[in-house]
Amino acid sequence: MTMMLDESEASDAELIGRAQGGDRGAFGKLLERHYHFVYRAAYRWCGKKADAEDIAQEVCVRLGRAIRDYHGSGAFTTWLYTMTLNAARDMMRKTVREAIKTEAYGAYELIAGEAEDPAEALWAAVRMLPDKQRDAVLLVYGEGLSHALASEAMGISETTVSWHIHEAKKRLKALMLSAGEV
Protein backbone atom coordinates (compact mmCIF):
# COMPACT_ATOMS: atom_id res chain seq x y z
CA MET A 1 0.00 0.00 0.00
CA THR A 2 1.45 3.36 -0.99
CA MET A 3 1.21 6.33 1.28
CA MET A 4 0.15 9.73 -0.04
CA LEU A 5 2.53 12.52 0.75
CA ASP A 6 0.91 15.67 2.02
CA GLU A 7 1.63 18.93 0.20
CA SER A 8 4.39 19.94 2.62
CA GLU A 9 6.29 16.76 1.70
CA ALA A 10 5.50 16.80 -2.02
CA SER A 11 8.42 17.50 -4.30
CA ASP A 12 8.51 20.55 -6.54
CA ALA A 13 7.99 18.29 -9.55
CA GLU A 14 4.82 16.83 -8.01
CA LEU A 15 3.49 20.25 -7.07
CA ILE A 16 4.28 21.63 -10.53
CA GLY A 17 2.50 18.74 -12.22
CA ARG A 18 -0.56 19.20 -10.05
CA ALA A 19 -0.50 22.99 -10.50
CA GLN A 20 -0.28 22.54 -14.27
CA GLY A 21 -3.40 20.41 -13.98
CA GLY A 22 -5.26 23.21 -12.22
CA ASP A 23 -4.73 22.27 -8.56
CA ARG A 24 -4.81 25.64 -6.79
CA GLY A 25 -3.65 24.19 -3.49
CA ALA A 26 -0.53 22.76 -5.11
CA PHE A 27 0.11 26.09 -6.83
CA GLY A 28 -0.29 27.91 -3.51
CA LYS A 29 2.14 25.53 -1.82
CA LEU A 30 4.64 26.04 -4.64
CA LEU A 31 4.37 29.82 -4.21
CA GLU A 32 4.71 29.52 -0.45
CA ARG A 33 7.77 27.33 -0.80
CA HIS A 34 9.58 29.65 -3.24
CA TYR A 35 8.34 33.14 -2.35
CA HIS A 36 11.34 33.96 -0.14
CA PHE A 37 13.71 32.83 -2.90
CA VAL A 38 11.98 35.19 -5.36
CA TYR A 39 11.94 38.05 -2.85
CA ARG A 40 15.65 37.61 -2.00
CA ALA A 41 16.62 37.58 -5.68
CA ALA A 42 14.51 40.68 -6.33
CA TYR A 43 15.94 42.47 -3.31
CA ARG A 44 19.50 41.74 -4.33
CA TRP A 45 18.72 43.08 -7.78
CA CYS A 46 16.99 46.34 -6.79
CA GLY A 47 18.12 46.95 -3.19
CA LYS A 48 14.77 48.36 -2.06
CA LYS A 49 12.32 46.44 0.11
CA ALA A 50 9.16 47.92 -1.43
CA ASP A 51 10.40 47.34 -4.97
CA ALA A 52 11.44 43.78 -4.12
CA GLU A 53 7.95 43.11 -2.73
CA ASP A 54 6.37 44.52 -5.91
CA ILE A 55 8.64 42.39 -8.08
CA ALA A 56 7.90 39.26 -6.02
CA GLN A 57 4.16 39.87 -6.34
CA GLU A 58 4.52 40.38 -10.08
CA VAL A 59 6.43 37.09 -10.34
CA CYS A 60 3.63 35.32 -8.46
CA VAL A 61 1.09 36.66 -10.95
CA ARG A 62 3.29 35.76 -13.92
CA LEU A 63 3.91 32.30 -12.50
CA GLY A 64 0.17 31.68 -12.43
CA ARG A 65 0.03 32.35 -16.15
CA ALA A 66 3.30 30.61 -17.06
CA ILE A 67 3.30 27.46 -14.92
CA ARG A 68 1.79 25.45 -17.78
CA ASP A 69 4.76 26.42 -19.98
CA TYR A 70 7.33 24.94 -17.59
CA HIS A 71 8.58 21.69 -19.13
CA GLY A 72 11.06 20.65 -16.47
CA SER A 73 14.11 20.69 -18.73
CA GLY A 74 16.02 22.71 -16.12
CA ALA A 75 15.74 23.33 -12.43
CA PHE A 76 12.52 25.05 -11.40
CA THR A 77 14.48 27.58 -9.35
CA THR A 78 16.55 28.52 -12.40
CA TRP A 79 13.37 29.12 -14.39
CA LEU A 80 11.93 31.08 -11.46
CA TYR A 81 15.13 33.10 -11.12
CA THR A 82 14.94 34.06 -14.81
CA MET A 83 11.32 35.08 -14.37
CA THR A 84 12.29 37.20 -11.34
CA LEU A 85 15.08 38.98 -13.20
CA ASN A 86 12.78 39.67 -16.14
CA ALA A 87 10.17 41.16 -13.80
CA ALA A 88 12.86 43.29 -12.11
CA ARG A 89 14.12 44.56 -15.46
CA ASP A 90 10.57 45.31 -16.60
CA MET A 91 9.93 47.28 -13.42
CA MET A 92 13.18 49.22 -13.84
CA ARG A 93 12.27 50.13 -17.44
CA LYS A 94 8.81 51.26 -16.33
CA THR A 95 10.31 53.34 -13.52
CA VAL A 96 12.76 55.00 -15.90
CA ARG A 97 9.97 55.80 -18.39
CA GLU A 98 7.84 57.33 -15.64
CA ALA A 99 10.78 59.32 -14.28
CA ILE A 100 11.49 60.73 -17.73
CA LYS A 101 7.86 61.75 -18.09
CA THR A 102 7.83 63.33 -14.63
CA GLU A 103 11.09 65.16 -15.28
CA ALA A 104 9.83 66.44 -18.62
CA TYR A 105 6.60 67.65 -17.04
CA GLY A 106 8.49 69.33 -14.18
CA ALA A 107 10.83 71.10 -16.61
CA TYR A 108 7.85 72.19 -18.70
CA GLU A 109 6.12 73.53 -15.58
CA LEU A 110 9.22 75.52 -14.62
CA ILE A 111 9.72 76.91 -18.11
CA ALA A 112 6.04 77.66 -18.69
CA GLY A 113 5.85 79.41 -15.35
CA GLU A 114 2.81 77.49 -14.14
CA ALA A 115 4.24 77.52 -10.63
CA GLU A 116 3.56 81.15 -9.74
CA ASP A 117 5.15 81.06 -6.28
CA PRO A 118 8.97 81.19 -6.60
CA ALA A 119 9.33 78.91 -3.57
CA GLU A 120 7.03 76.35 -5.20
CA ALA A 121 9.05 76.62 -8.42
CA LEU A 122 12.19 75.87 -6.41
CA TRP A 123 10.61 72.84 -4.68
CA ALA A 124 9.34 71.61 -8.05
CA ALA A 125 12.94 71.79 -9.28
CA VAL A 126 14.12 69.95 -6.13
CA ARG A 127 11.70 67.12 -6.96
CA MET A 128 13.48 66.76 -10.32
CA LEU A 129 16.88 66.11 -8.73
CA PRO A 130 18.42 62.62 -8.55
CA ASP A 131 17.18 60.64 -5.54
CA LYS A 132 20.08 61.16 -3.12
CA GLN A 133 20.41 64.87 -3.94
CA ARG A 134 16.68 65.39 -3.57
CA ASP A 135 16.62 63.52 -0.26
CA ALA A 136 19.56 65.52 1.12
CA VAL A 137 17.97 68.86 0.15
CA LEU A 138 14.57 67.86 1.52
CA LEU A 139 16.02 66.71 4.83
CA VAL A 140 18.42 69.65 5.33
CA TYR A 141 16.41 72.55 3.90
CA GLY A 142 12.87 71.19 3.97
CA GLU A 143 12.98 69.53 7.38
CA GLY A 144 15.75 71.64 8.92
CA LEU A 145 17.97 68.72 9.88
CA SER A 146 21.70 69.13 10.34
CA HIS A 147 23.99 67.36 7.89
CA ALA A 148 24.80 64.89 10.68
CA LEU A 149 21.14 64.00 11.29
CA ALA A 150 20.46 63.84 7.55
CA SER A 151 23.39 61.45 7.18
CA GLU A 152 21.86 59.15 9.81
CA ALA A 153 18.46 59.27 8.11
CA MET A 154 19.97 58.53 4.69
CA GLY A 155 22.45 55.93 5.93
CA ILE A 156 25.44 57.74 4.41
CA SER A 157 28.33 59.79 5.78
CA GLU A 158 27.98 63.45 6.70
CA THR A 159 30.49 64.45 4.02
CA THR A 160 28.46 62.59 1.43
CA VAL A 161 25.37 64.56 2.48
CA SER A 162 27.38 67.76 2.06
CA TRP A 163 28.50 66.62 -1.39
CA HIS A 164 24.91 65.82 -2.43
CA ILE A 165 23.81 69.28 -1.22
CA HIS A 166 26.65 70.92 -3.19
CA GLU A 167 25.77 69.02 -6.38
CA ALA A 168 22.07 69.75 -5.89
CA LYS A 169 22.77 73.48 -5.60
CA LYS A 170 24.67 73.41 -8.90
CA ARG A 171 21.82 71.56 -10.64
CA LEU A 172 19.16 73.78 -9.11
CA LYS A 173 20.96 76.92 -10.21
CA ALA A 174 21.14 75.62 -13.77
CA LEU A 175 17.46 74.61 -13.71
CA MET A 176 16.32 77.91 -12.30
CA LEU A 177 18.48 79.87 -14.76
CA SER A 178 17.00 77.97 -17.68
CA ALA A 179 13.50 78.67 -16.32
CA GLY A 180 14.27 82.37 -15.87
CA GLU A 181 13.68 82.23 -12.12
CA VAL A 182 17.15 83.50 -11.08
GIBELKA-V804746 format. One record per residue. N is the residue number from 1. RES is the residue in one letter. PHI is phi in radians with two decimals (NA if undefined). D_LAST is the distance of its C-alpha to the last C-alpha in Angstrom with 1 decimal. Layout:
# GIBELKA-V804746
n->[N/N]
res->[RES/RES]
phi->[PHI/PHI]
d_last->[D_LAST/D_LAST]
This chain:
# GIBELKA-V804746
n->[1/2/3/4/5/6/7/8/9/10/11/12/13/14/15/16/17/18/19/20/21/22/23/24/25/26/27/28/29/30/31/32/33/34/35/36/37/38/39/40/41/42/43/44/45/46/47/48/49/50/51/52/53/54/55/56/57/58/59/60/61/62/63/64/65/66/67/68/69/70/71/72/73/74/75/76/77/78/79/80/81/82/83/84/85/86/87/88/89/90/91/92/93/94/95/96/97/98/99/100/101/102/103/104/105/106/107/108/109/110/111/112/113/114/115/116/117/118/119/120/121/122/123/124/125/126/127/128/129/130/131/132/133/134/135/136/137/138/139/140/141/142/143/144/145/146/147/148/149/150/151/152/153/154/155/156/157/158/159/160/161/162/163/164/165/166/167/168/169/170/171/172/173/174/175/176/177/178/179/180/181/182]
res->[M/T/M/M/L/D/E/S/E/A/S/D/A/E/L/I/G/R/A/Q/G/G/D/R/G/A/F/G/K/L/L/E/R/H/Y/H/F/V/Y/R/A/A/Y/R/W/C/G/K/K/A/D/A/E/D/I/A/Q/E/V/C/V/R/L/G/R/A/I/R/D/Y/H/G/S/G/A/F/T/T/W/L/Y/T/M/T/L/N/A/A/R/D/M/M/R/K/T/V/R/E/A/I/K/T/E/A/Y/G/A/Y/E/L/I/A/G/E/A/E/D/P/A/E/A/L/W/A/A/V/R/M/L/P/D/K/Q/R/D/A/V/L/L/V/Y/G/E/G/L/S/H/A/L/A/S/E/A/M/G/I/S/E/T/T/V/S/W/H/I/H/E/A/K/K/R/L/K/A/L/M/L/S/A/G/E/V]
phi->[NA/-1.61/-1.63/-1.46/-1.43/-1.38/-1.08/-1.24/-1.77/-1.18/-1.30/-1.01/-1.04/-1.13/-1.11/-1.09/-1.03/-1.20/-1.15/-1.12/-1.49/1.76/-1.33/-1.18/-1.11/-1.15/-1.10/-1.06/-1.15/-1.10/-1.08/-1.04/-1.17/-1.95/-1.03/-1.13/-1.08/-1.11/-1.06/-1.06/-1.11/-1.14/-1.14/-1.09/-1.28/-1.80/1.34/-2.21/-1.03/-1.10/-1.15/-1.10/-1.12/-1.09/-1.12/-1.07/-1.13/-1.09/-1.11/-1.06/-1.14/-1.10/-1.08/-1.03/-1.43/-1.76/-1.01/-1.20/-1.48/-1.32/-1.84/1.39/-1.26/-2.26/-1.15/-1.06/-1.16/-1.15/-1.10/-1.17/-1.11/-1.08/-1.10/-1.14/-1.10/-1.11/-1.14/-1.13/-1.12/-1.07/-1.14/-1.10/-1.08/-1.13/-1.10/-1.12/-1.05/-1.17/-1.13/-1.11/-1.10/-1.12/-1.11/-1.12/-1.16/-1.10/-1.14/-1.08/-1.08/-1.14/-1.23/-1.31/1.32/-1.19/-1.51/-1.28/-1.37/-1.01/-1.13/-1.17/-1.08/-1.13/-1.18/-1.11/-1.17/-1.04/-1.14/-1.55/-1.21/-1.01/-0.83/-1.14/-1.15/-1.05/-1.07/-1.09/-1.13/-1.11/-1.25/-1.35/-1.63/-1.38/-1.77/1.32/-1.37/-1.27/-1.07/-1.13/-1.19/-1.10/-1.12/-1.13/-1.13/-1.56/1.29/-2.31/-1.33/-1.10/-1.17/-1.21/-1.04/-1.05/-1.13/-1.07/-1.09/-1.02/-1.12/-1.10/-1.07/-1.10/-1.14/-1.12/-1.06/-1.11/-1.10/-1.22/-1.12/-1.17/-1.58/1.33/-1.51/-1.92]
d_last->[86.0/82.3/79.8/76.5/73.4/71.0/67.4/66.3/68.8/68.3/66.9/63.7/65.9/67.9/64.8/63.2/66.4/66.7/63.0/63.5/66.4/64.3/65.1/62.0/63.3/63.5/60.0/58.7/60.6/59.2/55.6/56.4/57.9/54.9/51.9/51.1/51.4/48.9/46.5/46.8/46.2/43.2/41.8/42.4/40.6/37.4/37.4/36.4/39.0/37.7/37.3/40.7/42.3/40.8/42.1/45.5/45.8/44.9/47.6/50.1/49.5/49.8/52.9/54.5/54.2/55.0/57.9/60.4/59.1/59.7/62.9/63.4/63.3/61.0/60.2/58.6/56.0/55.0/54.6/52.7/50.4/49.6/48.9/46.6/44.6/44.3/43.0/40.5/39.3/39.1/37.0/34.6/34.3/33.7/31.0/29.2/29.5/28.1/25.2/24.4/24.7/22.5/19.8/20.0/19.9/16.9/15.0/16.5/15.5/11.8/12.2/14.7/12.8/15.8/14.2/13.8/13.2/9.6/11.8/13.7/11.0/10.2/14.0/14.5/12.6/14.7/17.7/17.1/17.6/21.1/23.5/23.9/20.2/19.6/22.7/21.9/18.5/20.3/23.2/21.5/18.6/19.9/23.5/23.3/25.7/26.2/25.8/29.6/29.9/27.3/29.3/32.4/30.9/29.7/32.8/31.2/31.2/28.9/27.7/26.9/24.7/22.9/22.5/21.2/18.5/17.6/17.5/15.5/12.7/12.8/12.8/10.1/7.7/9.2/9.3/5.8/5.3/8.6/8.0/5.7/3.8/0.0]
